[in-house]
Amino acid sequence: DAIPSADQIRITTSLKSQKGSVWTKSKSIFEFWEVEVTFRVTGRGRIGADGLAIWFTEEQGLEGPVFGAADKWNGVGIFFDSFDNDGKKNNPGVIVVGNNGKLLYDHQNDGSTQALASCQRDFRNKPYPVRVKITYYQKTLTVLINNGFTPDKEDYEFCAKVEDMVLPSQGYFGISAATGGLADDHDVLSFLTFQLTEPGKEAPIPDAEIPQKDKEKYQEEFEHFQQELDKKKEEFQREHPDVQGQPGKTPCAFFLAADDVFETVSDRELRQIFEGQNRIHLEIKQLNRQLDMILDEQRKYVSAVTEEITKRGAGLAGQQGQVNK
């Protein structure tokens, strides 16, 4: 059900009982890696469902019950769970679950019985896209999250860490999502993968040439996509002849609703509130940094004064003892 566009991929739409996923076409051979994912989860309701998952697995995932992907995977899944199945009021949350290909995911308890690490973060309906940085280095998996309250792309907070984690030496990256009785739009804006190497160790040189078989496969997929696009353009032109030839109008403009083009008064007020909160948040962070610096200097000063008083006290005590003798 994933829908690609020029600037994002909609993994699922905000309709009930939807599933979607996107996977890399070829295996990653990186021993250590880092991925940065930017996404939005938006919905009209106060509560959303079901959630989104970021994967690294030995094989490409199929459609299934675990946030749109198959169960019993071999690798790791980082789950952004929107719905509180166990009623513990700890959702939305982020959960790290590893699997050796035999484990059935515990949906009823939101994976809490299987979680290797977790943190409670609200990632729905944020003014800016949510960013996640997942690092796997020397058997340690670390998850950092930018909660989408500021435009600062590097404003990450610690979420979870799993040590002594053994993952497949090669695998596929993927992202999936699902909706249930409640529904959200799950949109992925970017998915960047980086290779990490140990200091002083050179990265292996990747193959410069793509195998001919893969080239033919990709070319065939591209041609099929192009044919489908041309077909839809022709259908649109037949159904909307009044749009043809008018300056400034393209078929793509037809799909934009008025609400997407124009900002209502309430939308403008809401945006201004978010921008004001963002400025306040940044100012508070700056004040906290300055306060930490002042407190650190104060601690150093108090420590130095205390040490000096102690030395002088010891010297006076010695002199007084000599006078008494």
PLY file of the C-alpha trace (Angstrom):
ply
format ascii 1.0
element vertex 325
property float x
property float y
property float z
element edge 324
property int vertex1
property int vertex2
end_header
0.00 0.00 0.00
3.03 2.34 0.03
2.59 5.38 -2.24
5.77 7.10 -3.54
5.92 10.76 -4.54
8.63 13.27 -5.40
9.51 14.21 -1.80
8.26 11.36 0.39
6.82 7.85 0.56
3.47 7.37 2.26
3.82 3.95 3.87
0.16 3.89 4.92
-2.71 6.30 4.51
-5.02 7.21 7.39
-7.52 4.48 6.53
-8.38 1.50 8.71
-6.51 -1.81 8.41
-3.76 -0.68 6.03
-0.23 -2.12 5.67
2.78 -0.98 3.70
6.55 -1.34 3.56
9.65 -0.35 1.59
12.90 -2.35 1.52
16.34 -1.97 0.00
16.81 -3.98 -3.19
20.28 -5.27 -2.34
21.90 -6.51 0.87
24.04 -4.22 2.97
27.51 -5.65 3.58
28.51 -3.08 6.21
29.94 -4.57 9.39
29.07 -1.40 11.31
26.48 1.11 10.14
24.32 4.10 10.93
20.94 5.09 9.52
19.17 8.43 9.74
15.43 8.35 9.11
13.09 11.32 8.82
9.36 10.70 9.05
5.97 12.11 10.02
3.09 10.35 11.76
-0.06 12.45 11.57
-3.70 11.80 12.35
-6.86 13.62 13.33
-7.48 11.63 16.50
-5.95 12.16 19.92
-4.88 8.49 19.74
-3.34 6.88 16.67
-2.54 3.38 15.45
-0.77 1.16 14.91
2.70 2.50 14.27
5.87 2.38 12.21
8.93 0.10 12.24
12.53 0.44 11.04
14.18 -2.89 10.19
17.54 -4.53 9.61
16.94 -8.19 8.75
18.75 -11.04 7.05
16.06 -11.31 4.37
13.66 -8.81 2.84
10.49 -8.60 4.88
7.12 -9.70 3.58
3.75 -8.25 4.51
2.68 -9.38 7.96
1.23 -8.55 11.39
4.22 -6.71 12.92
3.64 -3.09 11.94
3.00 -4.20 8.38
5.89 -6.68 8.12
6.27 -10.42 8.69
6.82 -12.01 12.09
9.77 -14.29 12.99
12.36 -12.02 11.40
16.09 -12.53 11.84
17.60 -9.22 12.87
16.31 -6.19 14.72
13.22 -4.01 14.59
12.89 -0.54 16.09
9.17 -0.01 16.64
7.39 3.34 16.96
4.23 2.08 18.61
1.31 4.54 18.66
-1.42 2.45 20.28
-1.54 1.34 23.92
-2.59 -2.32 23.66
-1.72 -3.29 27.24
-3.40 -0.25 28.85
-0.27 0.82 30.76
-0.41 4.36 29.32
3.17 4.12 28.03
2.45 4.86 24.37
3.45 6.36 22.02
6.78 4.69 22.63
9.92 3.39 20.95
10.84 -0.29 21.42
13.89 -2.26 20.27
13.19 -5.96 19.66
15.71 -8.49 18.39
14.77 -11.81 16.83
16.60 -14.95 15.71
13.84 -16.01 13.34
11.84 -17.96 15.93
10.19 -15.29 18.09
6.52 -14.32 17.72
5.98 -10.66 18.53
3.90 -10.02 21.67
1.33 -7.52 20.39
-0.95 -7.71 23.41
1.79 -6.39 25.70
3.23 -3.95 23.14
6.39 -6.06 23.01
7.29 -5.14 26.61
8.09 -8.78 27.45
10.58 -8.92 24.55
11.98 -5.39 24.50
15.76 -5.15 24.74
15.46 -1.39 25.34
12.75 1.25 25.07
11.83 4.86 25.71
8.56 6.75 25.85
8.39 9.44 23.17
5.42 11.08 21.47
6.17 11.20 17.74
2.65 11.98 16.44
1.47 15.31 15.01
4.69 17.25 15.52
5.30 20.67 13.92
8.54 19.44 12.34
9.51 16.00 10.99
10.74 13.48 13.56
14.33 12.31 13.03
15.87 9.07 14.25
19.54 8.10 14.26
20.27 4.38 14.74
23.89 3.31 15.15
25.27 -0.24 15.22
28.96 -0.28 16.16
30.97 -3.07 17.79
27.88 -5.02 18.88
26.21 -1.97 20.42
22.95 -0.57 19.04
22.10 3.03 19.96
18.89 4.93 19.17
18.75 8.74 19.27
15.60 10.71 18.47
14.82 14.28 17.47
11.25 14.77 18.70
10.15 17.20 15.97
9.66 20.25 18.19
12.53 22.26 16.70
13.92 22.80 13.19
17.41 21.94 14.48
18.26 18.72 12.65
20.99 17.81 15.15
18.89 18.25 18.30
18.94 14.55 19.19
18.07 13.02 22.56
19.13 9.62 23.85
16.39 6.98 23.63
17.78 3.45 23.91
20.97 1.39 23.94
21.52 -2.36 23.58
24.97 -3.86 24.22
26.31 -7.26 23.15
23.83 -7.39 20.28
24.73 -9.76 17.46
23.11 -8.96 14.10
23.44 -10.67 10.70
26.68 -9.71 8.94
24.63 -8.84 5.84
21.02 -7.77 5.61
18.31 -5.53 4.22
17.11 -2.22 5.60
13.40 -1.56 5.52
10.60 0.54 6.93
7.00 -0.53 7.38
3.79 0.74 8.96
0.26 -0.38 9.71
-3.09 0.99 10.84
-5.86 -0.74 12.78
-9.24 0.40 14.05
-7.63 3.83 14.36
-5.45 5.24 11.60
-2.59 7.66 10.94
-0.70 8.76 7.85
2.84 7.36 8.03
5.17 9.34 5.73
8.91 8.76 5.26
10.83 11.80 4.02
14.35 10.35 3.98
16.28 7.18 4.80
20.07 7.59 4.76
22.54 4.75 5.35
26.20 5.20 6.32
29.06 2.77 6.77
31.10 3.07 9.96
34.71 1.92 10.18
37.12 1.53 13.06
39.78 4.26 13.41
42.78 3.46 11.23
40.90 0.83 9.25
40.10 1.48 5.60
36.60 0.82 4.32
36.31 -1.91 1.67
35.99 -0.63 -1.89
32.49 -1.37 -3.23
31.98 -2.98 -6.61
32.02 -0.25 -9.22
29.75 -2.07 -11.65
26.18 -3.20 -11.11
25.63 -6.75 -12.41
24.05 -6.82 -15.87
21.14 -8.88 -14.58
20.30 -6.22 -11.98
20.68 -3.45 -14.58
18.13 -5.12 -16.83
15.77 -5.64 -13.90
15.98 -1.99 -12.80
15.55 -0.79 -16.39
12.46 -2.95 -16.80
10.97 -1.60 -13.57
11.68 1.97 -14.65
10.06 1.47 -18.05
7.01 -0.11 -16.43
6.71 2.83 -14.03
7.08 5.30 -16.91
4.34 3.56 -18.89
1.99 3.65 -15.91
2.73 7.35 -15.40
2.06 8.16 -19.08
-1.16 6.16 -18.94
-2.40 8.10 -15.89
-1.50 11.40 -17.56
-3.54 10.46 -20.64
-6.50 9.42 -18.48
-6.33 12.70 -16.60
-6.22 14.73 -19.81
-9.27 12.88 -21.16
-11.22 13.41 -17.94
-10.19 17.07 -17.50
-9.87 18.68 -20.95
-10.52 22.12 -19.43
-7.15 22.01 -17.62
-5.12 21.42 -20.78
-3.39 24.41 -22.30
-4.11 26.75 -19.39
-0.98 28.55 -18.22
0.21 27.76 -14.73
-1.86 24.57 -14.51
-0.46 21.07 -14.57
-2.09 17.72 -13.89
-0.30 17.56 -10.54
-2.10 20.71 -9.40
-5.42 18.90 -9.65
-4.51 16.64 -6.75
-3.80 19.54 -4.38
-6.81 20.43 -2.27
-7.47 24.06 -1.41
-6.52 23.36 2.21
-3.07 22.25 1.01
-2.52 25.46 -0.95
-4.06 28.12 1.31
-3.49 28.62 5.02
-6.61 29.07 7.12
-6.77 31.45 10.09
-6.71 28.57 12.56
-3.75 26.94 10.76
-1.87 30.23 10.83
-2.56 30.72 14.54
-1.49 27.16 15.27
1.71 27.60 13.26
2.51 30.83 15.10
1.95 29.09 18.45
4.33 26.30 17.45
6.93 28.81 16.27
6.61 30.74 19.53
6.97 27.56 21.57
9.98 26.62 19.48
11.68 29.96 20.19
10.94 29.60 23.91
12.32 26.04 23.84
15.55 27.19 22.17
15.96 30.09 24.62
15.45 27.78 27.61
18.04 25.36 26.23
20.52 28.22 25.81
19.83 29.47 29.35
20.30 25.94 30.70
23.69 25.69 28.98
24.77 29.04 30.42
23.49 28.07 33.88
25.42 24.79 33.72
28.59 26.72 32.85
28.04 29.14 35.76
27.37 26.30 38.21
30.48 24.49 37.01
32.61 27.61 37.55
30.99 28.12 40.95
31.78 24.55 41.98
35.41 25.02 40.95
35.60 28.29 42.93
34.01 26.77 46.06
36.32 23.77 45.82
39.40 26.02 45.55
38.28 28.22 48.47
37.51 25.18 50.64
40.90 23.67 49.87
42.66 26.94 50.74
40.74 27.30 54.04
41.61 23.71 54.94
45.31 24.35 54.30
45.30 27.53 56.37
43.40 25.82 59.18
45.96 23.02 59.28
48.81 25.57 59.36
47.27 27.56 62.24
46.65 24.38 64.22
50.33 23.43 63.85
51.53 26.85 64.96
49.21 26.82 68.00
50.54 23.41 69.04
54.12 24.70 68.95
53.22 27.76 71.12
51.53 25.55 73.75
54.64 23.44 74.01
0 1
1 2
2 3
3 4
4 5
5 6
6 7
7 8
8 9
9 10
10 11
11 12
12 13
13 14
14 15
15 16
16 17
17 18
18 19
19 20
20 21
21 22
22 23
23 24
24 25
25 26
26 27
27 28
28 29
29 30
30 31
31 32
32 33
33 34
34 35
35 36
36 37
37 38
38 39
39 40
40 41
41 42
42 43
43 44
44 45
45 46
46 47
47 48
48 49
49 50
50 51
51 52
52 53
53 54
54 55
55 56
56 57
57 58
58 59
59 60
60 61
61 62
62 63
63 64
64 65
65 66
66 67
67 68
68 69
69 70
70 71
71 72
72 73
73 74
74 75
75 76
76 77
77 78
78 79
79 80
80 81
81 82
82 83
83 84
84 85
85 86
86 87
87 88
88 89
89 90
90 91
91 92
92 93
93 94
94 95
95 96
96 97
97 98
98 99
99 100
100 101
101 102
102 103
103 104
104 105
105 106
106 107
107 108
108 109
109 110
110 111
111 112
112 113
113 114
114 115
115 116
116 117
117 118
118 119
119 120
120 121
121 122
122 123
123 124
124 125
125 126
126 127
127 128
128 129
129 130
130 131
131 132
132 133
133 134
134 135
135 136
136 137
137 138
138 139
139 140
140 141
141 142
142 143
143 144
144 145
145 146
146 147
147 148
148 149
149 150
150 151
151 152
152 153
153 154
154 155
155 156
156 157
157 158
158 159
159 160
160 161
161 162
162 163
163 164
164 165
165 166
166 167
167 168
168 169
169 170
170 171
171 172
172 173
173 174
174 175
175 176
176 177
177 178
178 179
179 180
180 181
181 182
182 183
183 184
184 185
185 186
186 187
187 188
188 189
189 190
190 191
191 192
192 193
193 194
194 195
195 196
196 197
197 198
198 199
199 200
200 201
201 202
202 203
203 204
204 205
205 206
206 207
207 208
208 209
209 210
210 211
211 212
212 213
213 214
214 215
215 216
216 217
217 218
218 219
219 220
220 221
221 222
222 223
223 224
224 225
225 226
226 227
227 228
228 229
229 230
230 231
231 232
232 233
233 234
234 235
235 236
236 237
237 238
238 239
239 240
240 241
241 242
242 243
243 244
244 245
245 246
246 247
247 248
248 249
249 250
250 251
251 252
252 253
253 254
254 255
255 256
256 257
257 258
258 259
259 260
260 261
261 262
262 263
263 264
264 265
265 266
266 267
267 268
268 269
269 270
270 271
271 272
272 273
273 274
274 275
275 276
276 277
277 278
278 279
279 280
280 281
281 282
282 283
283 284
284 285
285 286
286 287
287 288
288 289
289 290
290 291
291 292
292 293
293 294
294 295
295 296
296 297
297 298
298 299
299 300
300 301
301 302
302 303
303 304
304 305
305 306
306 307
307 308
308 309
309 310
310 311
311 312
312 313
313 314
314 315
315 316
316 317
317 318
318 319
319 320
320 321
321 322
322 323
323 324
